Amino acid sequence: MDQRLARIIANAAVCSAREFGDVAPLLKDLDSDALAEQLKDAIGACVYETYETVLQPIFAQFPELKAEFDENLRQFGRTC
């Protein structure tokens, strides 16, 4: 895989995780709802798995992408 494709995949992973993260707070007021609890756990697992199984291998192979993502996060508060 070349760096361009890795960047595209990493961006998609970050954006997907961000979308899930953005909806998670909507569930916080539904603490007594069993489905909400299940979904909170599932969303957390999806975000974790995305970072662990998609981003970490990409960043291990392309450390310059990790530096780029970190700098974008520092400077702009987001990467996608």
C-alpha positions in Angstrom: 0.0 0.0 0.0 1.3 3.4 -0.8 1.0 6.5 1.4 -1.8 8.1 -0.6 -4.1 5.1 -0.2 -3.1 4.8 3.5 -4.1 8.5 4.0 -7.5 7.9 2.3 -8.2 4.9 4.5 -7.0 6.6 7.6 -9.2 9.6 6.8 -12.2 7.4 6.3 -11.5 5.6 9.6 -11.1 8.9 11.6 -14.3 10.3 10.0 -16.3 7.2 10.8 -15.1 7.1 14.4 -15.8 10.8 14.7 -19.4 10.3 13.5 -20.0 7.6 16.1 -18.4 9.7 18.7 -20.6 12.7 17.8 -23.8 10.7 18.4 -22.7 9.0 21.6 -23.6 12.1 23.8 -27.2 11.8 22.5 -27.6 8.6 24.5 -26.3 10.0 27.8 -29.7 11.2 29.0 -31.2 7.8 28.4 -29.4 6.0 31.2 -32.4 3.8 32.2 -32.9 2.6 28.6 -31.3 -0.8 28.0 -31.0 -0.2 24.3 -29.2 3.1 24.9 -26.7 1.3 27.2 -26.1 -1.4 24.7 -25.5 1.2 21.9 -23.2 3.3 24.1 -21.1 0.2 24.6 -21.2 -0.7 20.9 -20.3 2.8 19.8 -17.3 2.8 22.2 -16.2 -0.6 20.8 -16.5 0.6 17.3 -14.4 3.7 18.0 -11.8 1.6 19.8 -11.7 -1.1 17.1 -11.4 1.5 14.4 -8.4 3.1 16.0 -6.8 -0.2 17.1 -7.3 -2.3 13.9 -7.3 0.3 11.2 -5.3 3.4 12.3 -2.6 1.8 14.4 -1.3 -0.5 11.6 -1.4 2.4 9.1 0.4 4.7 11.5 3.0 2.0 12.3 3.8 1.7 8.6 3.6 5.4 7.8 4.7 7.3 10.9 4.7 10.5 8.9 1.0 10.2 8.5 0.6 9.9 12.3 2.7 13.1 12.6 0.5 14.8 10.0 -2.7 13.7 11.8 -1.3 14.9 15.2 -0.4 18.2 13.7 -3.8 18.7 12.1 -5.4 17.9 15.4 -3.2 20.3 17.3 -3.6 23.1 14.8 -7.1 22.7 13.7 -8.8 20.6 16.3 -9.7 17.9 13.8 -8.3 15.6 11.2 -11.3 15.2 9.0 
